[in-house]
Each structure stands twice: as C-alpha cells, then as structure tokens.
Amino acid sequence: MVGDGVNDAPALAPPRQRRPGRDLQRRRRRNGRRRLMADDLTALPWLVRHSRRTIARIEQNIALALTAKGIVLVLAALGYASLALAIAADVGTTLLVIANAMRLLRDRQ
C-alpha cells in the first residue's frame, strides 16, 4: 500500500487477535494482509518494475505449462504418448516453471 498517511490508519493497523468461533473467511482475509512500511519512497520504481516482471514471469509460466500439456495431448491423441511421458512432461514443466519464477529472486533493489 502506498498512501499519503491521511486516512491510512485502518489499512496499516495491526491485525486483531484471532477469536475462536469466527468464520474461516474472515480469518483468511485478515491473515492475508501484508504491509511494507518504510520512509524511503525511492523503492517505488523498483517495486513497480519488479511487479511487472512478476506478471511477465507468470504469463511465461502459464504459456510454458499449457504448451507442454498441449504437446502431450496431441501426442496422446495420435497414439505416441505414454503415461510415463505425460508424467515426465508434467514434472519437467513444473521444474521449469519453478526455475523461471526463481529468477525473480536475483532482482534485488
């Protein structure tokens, strides 16, 4: 969250303690909040670049996974794919997606 500090108190307030009996959705919503608080606004351009790179990486990973699944599906329809090939393609795609996503860790401020 980036704000001017005028009406930011509700968003920046620490989460309340859990109370037994509350519904699960409210707990998930409350525990999902994360805040980065700092006085240094020079990090904002990096944060915008990093978020754009993250979205690009997500799109790459989705395209990679769907392409691999499509290739195996076509091979299976033609009778050339086995279960072992499908499993190997799935595991291999998973490892490539993870490796591609981990490239974001190199991008430091």
Protein Blocks (a to p, Z undefined) as FASTA:
>chain_A
ZZehlmmmmmmpccddddehiafklmmmmmmpccdddfblklmmmmmmmmmmmmmmmmmm
mmmmmmmmmmmmmmmmnopacfklmmmmmmmmmmmmmmmmmmmmmmcZZ
